[in-house]
Amino acid sequence: MSKKEWLNQPVLCDEWGRPPSLADVPLTYMTRKKALLKQGGTKKSIDKLYKEIKNG
């Protein structure tokens, strides 16, 4: 999967981009890129995460 495809993949998360948990907060779908940015990610940290996931 290319980086562009990975970043544009829809993910289920809360309004702050966090993964679903037991907390009673509304869930929504957004792109992985938007979720990571809402969590405070930067371009550099997103690149690093993609490389880690890609290389196993």
PDB file of N, CA, C and O in Angstrom:
ATOM      1  N   MET A   1       0.853  -1.168   0.000  1.00  0.00           N
ATOM      2  CA  MET A   1       0.000   0.000   0.000  1.00  0.00           C
ATOM      3  C   MET A   1       0.904   1.238   0.000  1.00  0.00           C
ATOM      4  O   MET A   1       1.856   1.333   0.775  1.00  0.00           O
ATOM      5  N   SER A   2       0.587   2.164  -0.871  1.00  0.00           N
ATOM      6  CA  SER A   2       1.394   3.385  -0.937  1.00  0.00           C
ATOM      7  C   SER A   2       1.083   4.288   0.256  1.00  0.00           C
ATOM      8  O   SER A   2       0.064   4.130   0.929  1.00  0.00           O
ATOM      9  N   LYS A   3       1.967   5.216   0.495  1.00  0.00           N
ATOM     10  CA  LYS A   3       1.773   6.152   1.607  1.00  0.00           C
ATOM     11  C   LYS A   3       0.501   6.972   1.392  1.00  0.00           C
ATOM     12  O   LYS A   3      -0.245   7.224   2.338  1.00  0.00           O
ATOM     13  N   LYS A   4       0.254   7.388   0.151  1.00  0.00           N
ATOM     14  CA  LYS A   4      -0.941   8.181  -0.151  1.00  0.00           C
ATOM     15  C   LYS A   4      -2.208   7.376   0.142  1.00  0.00           C
ATOM     16  O   LYS A   4      -3.156   7.898   0.728  1.00  0.00           O
ATOM     17  N   GLU A   5      -2.222   6.100  -0.266  1.00  0.00           N
ATOM     18  CA  GLU A   5      -3.379   5.240   0.010  1.00  0.00           C
ATOM     19  C   GLU A   5      -3.562   5.056   1.515  1.00  0.00           C
ATOM     20  O   GLU A   5      -4.683   5.110   2.020  1.00  0.00           O
ATOM     21  N   TRP A   6      -2.459   4.839   2.224  1.00  0.00           N
ATOM     22  CA  TRP A   6      -2.504   4.632   3.672  1.00  0.00           C
ATOM     23  C   TRP A   6      -3.070   5.859   4.379  1.00  0.00           C
ATOM     24  O   TRP A   6      -3.912   5.732   5.269  1.00  0.00           O
ATOM     25  N   LEU A   7      -2.609   7.050   3.984  1.00  0.00           N
ATOM     26  CA  LEU A   7      -3.072   8.282   4.626  1.00  0.00           C
ATOM     27  C   LEU A   7      -4.529   8.593   4.305  1.00  0.00           C
ATOM     28  O   LEU A   7      -5.214   9.224   5.110  1.00  0.00           O
ATOM     29  N   ASN A   8      -5.012   8.162   3.142  1.00  0.00           N
ATOM     30  CA  ASN A   8      -6.389   8.449   2.741  1.00  0.00           C
ATOM     31  C   ASN A   8      -7.377   7.375   3.168  1.00  0.00           C
ATOM     32  O   ASN A   8      -8.570   7.482   2.881  1.00  0.00           O
ATOM     33  N   GLN A   9      -6.900   6.351   3.844  1.00  0.00           N
ATOM     34  CA  GLN A   9      -7.762   5.279   4.331  1.00  0.00           C
ATOM     35  C   GLN A   9      -8.690   5.813   5.419  1.00  0.00           C
ATOM     36  O   GLN A   9      -8.231   6.505   6.328  1.00  0.00           O
ATOM     37  N   PRO A  10      -9.995   5.503   5.346  1.00  0.00           N
ATOM     38  CA  PRO A  10     -10.894   5.946   6.414  1.00  0.00           C
ATOM     39  C   PRO A  10     -10.677   5.128   7.686  1.00  0.00           C
ATOM     40  O   PRO A  10     -10.517   3.909   7.631  1.00  0.00           O
ATOM     41  N   VAL A  11     -10.674   5.807   8.821  1.00  0.00           N
ATOM     42  CA  VAL A  11     -10.531   5.139  10.117  1.00  0.00           C
ATOM     43  C   VAL A  11     -11.644   5.614  11.046  1.00  0.00           C
ATOM     44  O   VAL A  11     -12.101   6.753  10.951  1.00  0.00           O
ATOM     45  N   LEU A  12     -12.068   4.738  11.933  1.00  0.00           N
ATOM     46  CA  LEU A  12     -13.082   5.070  12.930  1.00  0.00           C
ATOM     47  C   LEU A  12     -12.376   5.633  14.151  1.00  0.00           C
ATOM     48  O   LEU A  12     -11.473   5.000  14.698  1.00  0.00           O
ATOM     49  N   CYS A  13     -12.783   6.813  14.577  1.00  0.00           N
ATOM     50  CA  CYS A  13     -12.145   7.453  15.731  1.00  0.00           C
ATOM     51  C   CYS A  13     -13.116   8.455  16.357  1.00  0.00           C
ATOM     52  O   CYS A  13     -14.201   8.700  15.830  1.00  0.00           O
ATOM     53  N   ASP A  14     -12.704   9.028  17.491  1.00  0.00           N
ATOM     54  CA  ASP A  14     -13.533  10.063  18.099  1.00  0.00           C
ATOM     55  C   ASP A  14     -13.221  11.403  17.427  1.00  0.00           C
ATOM     56  O   ASP A  14     -12.390  11.465  16.521  1.00  0.00           O
ATOM     57  N   GLU A  15     -13.875  12.453  17.861  1.00  0.00           N
ATOM     58  CA  GLU A  15     -13.718  13.752  17.195  1.00  0.00           C
ATOM     59  C   GLU A  15     -12.323  14.342  17.335  1.00  0.00           C
ATOM     60  O   GLU A  15     -11.991  15.305  16.643  1.00  0.00           O
ATOM     61  N   TRP A  16     -11.497  13.780  18.222  1.00  0.00           N
ATOM     62  CA  TRP A  16     -10.122  14.257  18.400  1.00  0.00           C
ATOM     63  C   TRP A  16      -9.112  13.373  17.681  1.00  0.00           C
ATOM     64  O   TRP A  16      -7.904  13.561  17.824  1.00  0.00           O
ATOM     65  N   GLY A  17      -9.613  12.398  16.896  1.00  0.00           N
ATOM     66  CA  GLY A  17      -8.735  11.532  16.130  1.00  0.00           C
ATOM     67  C   GLY A  17      -8.221  10.319  16.874  1.00  0.00           C
ATOM     68  O   GLY A  17      -7.392   9.573  16.353  1.00  0.00           O
ATOM     69  N   ARG A  18      -8.710  10.112  18.103  1.00  0.00           N
ATOM     70  CA  ARG A  18      -8.238   8.979  18.909  1.00  0.00           C
ATOM     71  C   ARG A  18      -9.006   7.707  18.548  1.00  0.00           C
ATOM     72  O   ARG A  18     -10.166   7.779  18.142  1.00  0.00           O
ATOM     73  N   PRO A  19      -8.371   6.549  18.692  1.00  0.00           N
ATOM     74  CA  PRO A  19      -9.063   5.279  18.408  1.00  0.00           C
ATOM     75  C   PRO A  19     -10.258   5.090  19.347  1.00  0.00           C
ATOM     76  O   PRO A  19     -10.289   5.671  20.432  1.00  0.00           O
ATOM     77  N   PRO A  20     -11.241   4.280  18.936  1.00  0.00           N
ATOM     78  CA  PRO A  20     -12.399   4.021  19.800  1.00  0.00           C
ATOM     79  C   PRO A  20     -11.966   3.425  21.140  1.00  0.00           C
ATOM     80  O   PRO A  20     -11.024   2.635  21.208  1.00  0.00           O
ATOM     81  N   SER A  21     -12.666   3.816  22.194  1.00  0.00           N
ATOM     82  CA  SER A  21     -12.385   3.284  23.526  1.00  0.00           C
ATOM     83  C   SER A  21     -13.709   3.069  24.246  1.00  0.00           C
ATOM     84  O   SER A  21     -14.777   3.167  23.641  1.00  0.00           O
ATOM     85  N   LEU A  22     -13.635   2.783  25.510  1.00  0.00           N
ATOM     86  CA  LEU A  22     -14.858   2.551  26.279  1.00  0.00           C
ATOM     87  C   LEU A  22     -15.536   3.845  26.707  1.00  0.00           C
ATOM     88  O   LEU A  22     -16.649   3.813  27.233  1.00  0.00           O
ATOM     89  N   ALA A  23     -14.886   4.975  26.491  1.00  0.00           N
ATOM     90  CA  ALA A  23     -15.468   6.263  26.867  1.00  0.00           C
ATOM     91  C   ALA A  23     -16.711   6.535  26.021  1.00  0.00           C
ATOM     92  O   ALA A  23     -16.805   6.107  24.871  1.00  0.00           O
ATOM     93  N   ASP A  24     -17.638   7.240  26.602  1.00  0.00           N
ATOM     94  CA  ASP A  24     -18.898   7.536  25.927  1.00  0.00           C
ATOM     95  C   ASP A  24     -18.760   8.826  25.108  1.00  0.00           C
ATOM     96  O   ASP A  24     -19.304   9.868  25.474  1.00  0.00           O
ATOM     97  N   VAL A  25     -18.034   8.736  24.011  1.00  0.00           N
ATOM     98  CA  VAL A  25     -17.882   9.886  23.115  1.00  0.00           C
ATOM     99  C   VAL A  25     -18.326   9.468  21.722  1.00  0.00           C
ATOM    100  O   VAL A  25     -18.180   8.306  21.346  1.00  0.00           O
ATOM    101  N   PRO A  26     -18.869  10.410  20.952  1.00  0.00           N
ATOM    102  CA  PRO A  26     -19.317  10.070  19.598  1.00  0.00           C
ATOM    103  C   PRO A  26     -18.139   9.653  18.711  1.00  0.00           C
ATOM    104  O   PRO A  26     -17.043  10.207  18.802  1.00  0.00           O
ATOM    105  N   LEU A  27     -18.394   8.671  17.857  1.00  0.00           N
ATOM    106  CA  LEU A  27     -17.371   8.206  16.926  1.00  0.00           C
ATOM    107  C   LEU A  27     -17.708   8.684  15.519  1.00  0.00           C
ATOM    108  O   LEU A  27     -18.872   8.903  15.186  1.00  0.00           O
ATOM    109  N   THR A  28     -16.688   8.838  14.714  1.00  0.00           N
ATOM    110  CA  THR A  28     -16.858   9.296  13.345  1.00  0.00           C
ATOM    111  C   THR A  28     -15.783   8.668  12.474  1.00  0.00           C
ATOM    112  O   THR A  28     -14.816   8.097  12.979  1.00  0.00           O
ATOM    113  N   TYR A  29     -15.957   8.775  11.178  1.00  0.00           N
ATOM    114  CA  TYR A  29     -14.925   8.337  10.242  1.00  0.00           C
ATOM    115  C   TYR A  29     -14.199   9.555   9.716  1.00  0.00           C
ATOM    116  O   TYR A  29     -14.816  10.580   9.429  1.00  0.00           O
ATOM    117  N   MET A  30     -12.894   9.444   9.590  1.00  0.00           N
ATOM    118  CA  MET A  30     -12.083  10.481   8.950  1.00  0.00           C
ATOM    119  C   MET A  30     -10.875   9.790   8.347  1.00  0.00           C
ATOM    120  O   MET A  30     -10.619   8.621   8.636  1.00  0.00           O
ATOM    121  N   THR A  31     -10.135  10.497   7.516  1.00  0.00           N
ATOM    122  CA  THR A  31      -8.942   9.889   6.936  1.00  0.00           C
ATOM    123  C   THR A  31      -7.893   9.705   8.024  1.00  0.00           C
ATOM    124  O   THR A  31      -7.878  10.417   9.028  1.00  0.00           O
ATOM    125  N   ARG A  32      -7.023   8.736   7.798  1.00  0.00           N
ATOM    126  CA  ARG A  32      -5.947   8.479   8.756  1.00  0.00           C
ATOM    127  C   ARG A  32      -5.099   9.735   8.945  1.00  0.00           C
ATOM    128  O   ARG A  32      -4.679  10.036  10.063  1.00  0.00           O
ATOM    129  N   LYS A  33      -4.844  10.470   7.858  1.00  0.00           N
ATOM    130  CA  LYS A  33      -4.025  11.687   7.941  1.00  0.00           C
ATOM    131  C   LYS A  33      -4.683  12.716   8.861  1.00  0.00           C
ATOM    132  O   LYS A  33      -4.025  13.303   9.719  1.00  0.00           O
ATOM    133  N   LYS A  34      -5.984  12.929   8.674  1.00  0.00           N
ATOM    134  CA  LYS A  34      -6.696  13.909   9.504  1.00  0.00           C
ATOM    135  C   LYS A  34      -6.682  13.482  10.974  1.00  0.00           C
ATOM    136  O   LYS A  34      -6.497  14.315  11.863  1.00  0.00           O
ATOM    137  N   ALA A  35      -6.877  12.187  11.228  1.00  0.00           N
ATOM    138  CA  ALA A  35      -6.867  11.680  12.608  1.00  0.00           C
ATOM    139  C   ALA A  35      -5.497  11.882  13.250  1.00  0.00           C
ATOM    140  O   ALA A  35      -5.407  12.305  14.402  1.00  0.00           O
ATOM    141  N   LEU A  36      -4.434  11.582  12.510  1.00  0.00           N
ATOM    142  CA  LEU A  36      -3.085  11.741  13.063  1.00  0.00           C
ATOM    143  C   LEU A  36      -2.769  13.209  13.334  1.00  0.00           C
ATOM    144  O   LEU A  36      -2.133  13.532  14.337  1.00  0.00           O
ATOM    145  N   LEU A  37      -3.209  14.095  12.448  1.00  0.00           N
ATOM    146  CA  LEU A  37      -2.974  15.527  12.660  1.00  0.00           C
ATOM    147  C   LEU A  37      -3.761  16.037  13.867  1.00  0.00           C
ATOM    148  O   LEU A  37      -3.259  16.866  14.627  1.00  0.00           O
ATOM    149  N   LYS A  38      -5.001  15.544  14.050  1.00  0.00           N
ATOM    150  CA  LYS A  38      -5.806  15.964  15.204  1.00  0.00           C
ATOM    151  C   LYS A  38      -5.196  15.494  16.522  1.00  0.00           C
ATOM    152  O   LYS A  38      -5.417  16.106  17.567  1.00  0.00           O
ATOM    153  N   GLN A  39      -4.430  14.408  16.467  1.00  0.00           N
ATOM    154  CA  GLN A  39      -3.755  13.904  17.664  1.00  0.00           C
ATOM    155  C   GLN A  39      -2.467  14.663  17.945  1.00  0.00           C
ATOM    156  O   GLN A  39      -1.764  14.365  18.912  1.00  0.00           O
ATOM    157  N   GLY A  40      -2.158  15.637  17.108  1.00  0.00           N
ATOM    158  CA  GLY A  40      -0.951  16.437  17.325  1.00  0.00           C
ATOM    159  C   GLY A  40       0.239  15.976  16.509  1.00  0.00           C
ATOM    160  O   GLY A  40       1.367  16.406  16.751  1.00  0.00           O
ATOM    161  N   GLY A  41      -0.003  15.105  15.545  1.00  0.00           N
ATOM    162  CA  GLY A  41       1.083  14.614  14.703  1.00  0.00           C
ATOM    163  C   GLY A  41       1.608  15.689  13.763  1.00  0.00           C
ATOM    164  O   GLY A  41       0.906  16.643  13.429  1.00  0.00           O
ATOM    165  N   THR A  42       2.843  15.516  13.349  1.00  0.00           N
ATOM    166  CA  THR A  42       3.471  16.410  12.377  1.00  0.00           C
ATOM    167  C   THR A  42       3.801  15.591  11.131  1.00  0.00           C
ATOM    168  O   THR A  42       3.740  14.362  11.150  1.00  0.00           O
ATOM    169  N   LYS A  43       4.147  16.277  10.062  1.00  0.00           N
ATOM    170  CA  LYS A  43       4.524  15.574   8.834  1.00  0.00           C
ATOM    171  C   LYS A  43       5.676  14.611   9.110  1.00  0.00           C
ATOM    172  O   LYS A  43       5.693  13.486   8.611  1.00  0.00           O
ATOM    173  N   LYS A  44       6.627  15.063   9.904  1.00  0.00           N
ATOM    174  CA  LYS A  44       7.793  14.237  10.224  1.00  0.00           C
ATOM    175  C   LYS A  44       7.387  12.995  11.027  1.00  0.00           C
ATOM    176  O   LYS A  44       7.856  11.893  10.741  1.00  0.00           O
ATOM    177  N   SER A  45       6.519  13.169  12.029  1.00  0.00           N
ATOM    178  CA  SER A  45       6.117  12.021  12.852  1.00  0.00           C
ATOM    179  C   SER A  45       5.249  11.042  12.053  1.00  0.00           C
ATOM    180  O   SER A  45       5.313   9.832  12.270  1.00  0.00           O
ATOM    181  N   ILE A  46       4.441  11.569  11.130  1.00  0.00           N
ATOM    182  CA  ILE A  46       3.613  10.708  10.286  1.00  0.00           C
ATOM    183  C   ILE A  46       4.500   9.906   9.334  1.00  0.00           C
ATOM    184  O   ILE A  46       4.267   8.715   9.127  1.00  0.00           O
ATOM    185  N   ASP A  47       5.513  10.550   8.754  1.00  0.00           N
ATOM    186  CA  ASP A  47       6.465   9.851   7.879  1.00  0.00           C
ATOM    187  C   ASP A  47       7.159   8.724   8.640  1.00  0.00           C
ATOM    188  O   ASP A  47       7.307   7.617   8.123  1.00  0.00           O
ATOM    189  N   LYS A  48       7.583   9.013   9.865  1.00  0.00           N
ATOM    190  CA  LYS A  48       8.275   8.016  10.693  1.00  0.00           C
ATOM    191  C   LYS A  48       7.351   6.835  10.996  1.00  0.00           C
ATOM    192  O   LYS A  48       7.768   5.681  10.901  1.00  0.00           O
ATOM    193  N   LEU A  49       6.100   7.119  11.360  1.00  0.00           N
ATOM    194  CA  LEU A  49       5.133   6.068  11.657  1.00  0.00           C
ATOM    195  C   LEU A  49       4.898   5.191  10.432  1.00  0.00           C
ATOM    196  O   LEU A  49       4.852   3.966  10.544  1.00  0.00           O
ATOM    197  N   TYR A  50       4.748   5.810   9.265  1.00  0.00           N
ATOM    198  CA  TYR A  50       4.528   5.038   8.037  1.00  0.00           C
ATOM    199  C   TYR A  50       5.714   4.117   7.758  1.00  0.00           C
ATOM    200  O   TYR A  50       5.526   2.952   7.405  1.00  0.00           O
ATOM    201  N   LYS A  51       6.924   4.630   7.914  1.00  0.00           N
ATOM    202  CA  LYS A  51       8.119   3.813   7.668  1.00  0.00           C
ATOM    203  C   LYS A  51       8.194   2.643   8.644  1.00  0.00           C
ATOM    204  O   LYS A  51       8.570   1.537   8.257  1.00  0.00           O
ATOM    205  N   GLU A  52       7.840   2.881   9.910  1.00  0.00           N
ATOM    206  CA  GLU A  52       7.851   1.807  10.914  1.00  0.00           C
ATOM    207  C   GLU A  52       6.831   0.725  10.570  1.00  0.00           C
ATOM    208  O   GLU A  52       7.117  -0.466  10.685  1.00  0.00           O
ATOM    209  N   ILE A  53       5.650   1.144  10.151  1.00  0.00           N
ATOM    210  CA  ILE A  53       4.592   0.188   9.812  1.00  0.00           C
ATOM    211  C   ILE A  53       4.951  -0.570   8.536  1.00  0.00           C
ATOM    212  O   ILE A  53       4.746  -1.781   8.446  1.00  0.00           O
ATOM    213  N   LYS A  54       5.479   0.139   7.568  1.00  0.00           N
ATOM    214  CA  LYS A  54       5.837  -0.469   6.286  1.00  0.00           C
ATOM    215  C   LYS A  54       6.932  -1.520   6.454  1.00  0.00           C
ATOM    216  O   LYS A  54       6.901  -2.564   5.802  1.00  0.00           O
ATOM    217  N   ASN A  55       7.891  -1.245   7.324  1.00  0.00           N
ATOM    218  CA  ASN A  55       9.016  -2.159   7.515  1.00  0.00           C
ATOM    219  C   ASN A  55       8.749  -3.234   8.566  1.00  0.00           C
ATOM    220  O   ASN A  55       9.604  -4.080   8.830  1.00  0.00           O
ATOM    221  N   GLY A  56       7.572  -3.196   9.156  1.00  0.00           N
ATOM    222  CA  GLY A  56       7.197  -4.229  10.123  1.00  0.00           C
ATOM    223  C   GLY A  56       7.721  -3.947  11.447  1.00  0.00           C
ATOM    224  O   GLY A  56       7.496  -4.720  12.378  1.00  0.00           O
TER     225      GLY A  56
END
